[in-house]
């Protein structure tokens, strides 16, 4: 399953572009968490994971509270373009399965530029803007970054 278009909250974008150490940040601290349809993004005020975490899917059945650490995180800058990307992330459902979810949220676990667990952004689970159904026990839930990467920004 490919992820939908990635959305950057205003304050997350501001934090990214004002960051003095983003490219030097610990790449193993970027996480992907799943949230339910009870969260309505407030892109002008959602800034840190604490603004969203109350809507995270329940711990257990193959999912761990706080989400999973992204691997293959790459931050690069070339020819006026900055790109942030990562490898697909997978969970294996067990028990009652990983509950239905609406959005994936990427955040930095730790303090970055004075913010504790700042948001990077979020994306819809699918193009239909409906819940991704429960992943039943024994099945894998794989979330792949959009083909353009998680973030691509060009210099004007």
C-alpha positions as a Markdown table, in Angstrom:
| # | Residue | x | y | z |
|---|---|---|---|---|
| 1 | Unk | 0.0 | 0.0 | 0.0 |
| 2 | Unk | 1.5 | 3.4 | -1.0 |
| 3 | Unk | 0.9 | 6.3 | 1.3 |
| 4 | Unk | -1.2 | 9.3 | 0.2 |
| 5 | Unk | 0.1 | 12.8 | -0.3 |
| 6 | Unk | 2.2 | 14.1 | 2.6 |
| 7 | Unk | 0.9 | 17.2 | 4.4 |
| 8 | Unk | 3.2 | 19.6 | 6.4 |
| 9 | Unk | 1.6 | 21.6 | 9.2 |
| 10 | Unk | 2.6 | 25.3 | 9.0 |
| 11 | Unk | 4.6 | 25.1 | 12.2 |
| 12 | Unk | 6.4 | 21.9 | 11.2 |
| 13 | Unk | 7.4 | 23.5 | 7.9 |
| 14 | Unk | 8.6 | 26.5 | 9.8 |
| 15 | Unk | 10.6 | 24.3 | 12.2 |
| 16 | Unk | 12.2 | 22.4 | 9.3 |
| 17 | Unk | 13.3 | 25.4 | 7.3 |
| 18 | Unk | 14.6 | 27.3 | 10.4 |
| 19 | Unk | 16.4 | 24.2 | 11.8 |
| 20 | Unk | 20.1 | 24.7 | 12.1 |
| 21 | Unk | 20.8 | 21.0 | 12.8 |
| 22 | Unk | 18.2 | 19.1 | 10.8 |
| 23 | Unk | 20.6 | 17.4 | 8.5 |
| 24 | Unk | 22.8 | 16.5 | 11.5 |
| 25 | Unk | 19.9 | 15.2 | 13.6 |
| 26 | Unk | 19.9 | 11.5 | 14.7 |
| 27 | Unk | 18.1 | 9.8 | 11.8 |
| 28 | Unk | 17.2 | 6.8 | 14.0 |
| 29 | Unk | 14.9 | 9.2 | 16.0 |
| 30 | Unk | 12.3 | 9.7 | 13.2 |
| 31 | Unk | 9.1 | 7.7 | 13.9 |
| 32 | Unk | 5.9 | 6.7 | 12.1 |
| 33 | Unk | 2.8 | 6.5 | 14.2 |
| 34 | Unk | -0.8 | 5.6 | 13.2 |
| 35 | Unk | -3.7 | 7.7 | 14.3 |
| 36 | Unk | -7.5 | 7.2 | 14.2 |
| 37 | Unk | -10.1 | 9.2 | 12.4 |
| 38 | Unk | -10.8 | 11.0 | 15.7 |
| 39 | Unk | -7.9 | 13.4 | 14.9 |
| 40 | Unk | -8.7 | 16.4 | 12.8 |
| 41 | Unk | -5.4 | 17.9 | 11.8 |
| 42 | Unk | -5.0 | 21.5 | 12.8 |
| 43 | Unk | -2.1 | 22.4 | 10.6 |
| 44 | Unk | -1.7 | 25.9 | 12.1 |
| 45 | Unk | -1.4 | 24.7 | 15.7 |
| 46 | Unk | -0.3 | 21.0 | 15.7 |
| 47 | Unk | 3.4 | 21.2 | 16.3 |
| 48 | Unk | 4.5 | 18.3 | 18.5 |
| 49 | Unk | 3.5 | 14.7 | 19.0 |
| 50 | Unk | 1.7 | 15.6 | 22.2 |
| 51 | Unk | -0.8 | 17.5 | 20.1 |
| 52 | Unk | -1.8 | 14.3 | 18.3 |
| 53 | Unk | -0.9 | 11.3 | 20.5 |
| 54 | Unk | -4.3 | 11.1 | 22.2 |
| 55 | Unk | -5.7 | 9.8 | 18.8 |
| 56 | Unk | -3.1 | 7.1 | 18.3 |
| 57 | Unk | -4.3 | 3.5 | 17.6 |
| 58 | Unk | -4.2 | 1.3 | 20.7 |
| 59 | Unk | -1.0 | -0.4 | 21.8 |
| 60 | Unk | -0.9 | -4.2 | 21.2 |
| 61 | Unk | -1.8 | -6.7 | 18.5 |
| 62 | Unk | 1.4 | -5.9 | 16.6 |
| 63 | Unk | 1.4 | -2.1 | 17.1 |
| 64 | Unk | 3.5 | -0.3 | 19.7 |
| 65 | Unk | 2.5 | 3.0 | 21.2 |
| 66 | Unk | 4.6 | 5.8 | 19.8 |
| 67 | Unk | 4.9 | 4.1 | 16.5 |
| 68 | Unk | 8.0 | 2.6 | 14.9 |
| 69 | Unk | 11.4 | 4.0 | 14.2 |
| 70 | Unk | 12.0 | 4.6 | 10.5 |
| 71 | Unk | 15.0 | 3.1 | 8.8 |
| 72 | Unk | 16.8 | 4.1 | 5.7 |
| 73 | Unk | 16.2 | 7.8 | 6.6 |
| 74 | Unk | 18.1 | 10.0 | 4.2 |
| 75 | Unk | 18.4 | 13.7 | 4.3 |
| 76 | Unk | 20.1 | 15.2 | 1.3 |
| 77 | Unk | 20.6 | 18.4 | -0.5 |
| 78 | Unk | 21.5 | 18.7 | -4.2 |
| 79 | Unk | 21.0 | 21.2 | -7.0 |
| 80 | Unk | 18.7 | 23.4 | -4.8 |
| 81 | Unk | 16.5 | 20.5 | -3.7 |
| 82 | Unk | 16.3 | 19.1 | -0.1 |
| 83 | Unk | 14.9 | 15.6 | 0.2 |
| 84 | Unk | 13.9 | 13.6 | 3.2 |
| 85 | Unk | 13.0 | 10.0 | 2.7 |
| 86 | Unk | 12.9 | 6.6 | 4.4 |
| 87 | Unk | 12.4 | 2.9 | 3.8 |
| 88 | Unk | 8.9 | 1.4 | 4.0 |
| 89 | Unk | 7.8 | 0.5 | 7.5 |
| 90 | Unk | 6.0 | -2.7 | 8.4 |
| 91 | Unk | 4.1 | -4.1 | 11.3 |
| 92 | Unk | 2.9 | -7.7 | 11.7 |
| 93 | Unk | -0.5 | -8.0 | 13.1 |
| 94 | Unk | -1.3 | -10.4 | 15.9 |
| 95 | Unk | -4.2 | -11.2 | 18.2 |
| 96 | Unk | -7.2 | -9.1 | 17.3 |
| 97 | Unk | -5.1 | -7.3 | 14.7 |
| 98 | Unk | -3.9 | -3.7 | 14.2 |
| 99 | Unk | -7.0 | -1.4 | 14.5 |
| 100 | Unk | -8.3 | 0.7 | 11.6 |
| 101 | Unk | -6.4 | 3.9 | 11.1 |
| 102 | Unk | -6.8 | 7.1 | 9.1 |
| 103 | Unk | -3.5 | 8.9 | 9.0 |
| 104 | Unk | 0.2 | 8.2 | 9.5 |
| 105 | Unk | 2.2 | 10.8 | 11.4 |
| 106 | Unk | 6.0 | 11.2 | 11.2 |
| 107 | Unk | 7.7 | 12.9 | 14.0 |
| 108 | Unk | 11.1 | 13.3 | 15.6 |
| 109 | Unk | 11.4 | 11.4 | 18.9 |
| 110 | Unk | 13.5 | 13.7 | 21.1 |
| 111 | Unk | 14.3 | 17.4 | 21.2 |
| 112 | Unk | 15.0 | 19.1 | 18.0 |
| 113 | Unk | 15.5 | 22.9 | 17.8 |
| 114 | Unk | 14.0 | 23.3 | 21.3 |
| 115 | Unk | 10.8 | 21.3 | 20.5 |
| 116 | Unk | 10.1 | 18.0 | 22.2 |
| 117 | Unk | 8.9 | 15.4 | 19.7 |
| 118 | Unk | 8.2 | 17.9 | 16.9 |
| 119 | Unk | 6.0 | 16.8 | 14.0 |
| 120 | Unk | 7.4 | 16.4 | 10.5 |
| 121 | Unk | 4.0 | 15.9 | 8.9 |
| 122 | Unk | 1.1 | 13.5 | 8.2 |
| 123 | Unk | -0.5 | 11.6 | 5.4 |
| 124 | Unk | -3.8 | 9.9 | 4.6 |
| 125 | Unk | -3.8 | 6.1 | 4.7 |
| 126 | Unk | -5.4 | 6.1 | 1.3 |
| 127 | Unk | -6.7 | 8.4 | -1.4 |
| 128 | Unk | -10.3 | 7.9 | -0.4 |
| 129 | Unk | -10.0 | 9.7 | 3.0 |
| 130 | Unk | -11.5 | 6.7 | 4.8 |
| 131 | Unk | -10.1 | 4.4 | 7.5 |
| 132 | Unk | -7.7 | 1.8 | 6.4 |
| 133 | Unk | -9.4 | -1.4 | 7.8 |
| 134 | Unk | -8.1 | -3.5 | 10.6 |
| 135 | Unk | -5.0 | -5.5 | 9.6 |
| 136 | Unk | -5.9 | -9.1 | 10.7 |
| 137 | Unk | -3.6 | -11.3 | 12.7 |
| 138 | Unk | -0.7 | -12.8 | 10.8 |
| 139 | Unk | -0.9 | -10.2 | 8.0 |
| 140 | Unk | 1.7 | -7.4 | 7.4 |
| 141 | Unk | 0.8 | -3.8 | 7.3 |
| 142 | Unk | 3.4 | -2.1 | 5.1 |
| 143 | Unk | 3.5 | 1.7 | 4.7 |
| 144 | Unk | 5.7 | 3.0 | 1.9 |
| 145 | Unk | 6.6 | 6.7 | 1.6 |
| 146 | Unk | 5.1 | 8.5 | -1.3 |
| 147 | Unk | 7.2 | 8.0 | -4.5 |
| 148 | Unk | 8.5 | 11.6 | -4.2 |
| 149 | Unk | 9.8 | 11.0 | -0.7 |
| 150 | Unk | 8.5 | 12.2 | 2.6 |
| 151 | Unk | 9.7 | 15.8 | 2.0 |
| 152 | Unk | 11.1 | 17.4 | -1.1 |
| 153 | Unk | 11.6 | 21.1 | -1.1 |
| 154 | Unk | 13.2 | 23.2 | -3.8 |
| 155 | Unk | 14.9 | 26.5 | -3.5 |
| 156 | Unk | 13.1 | 29.4 | -5.3 |
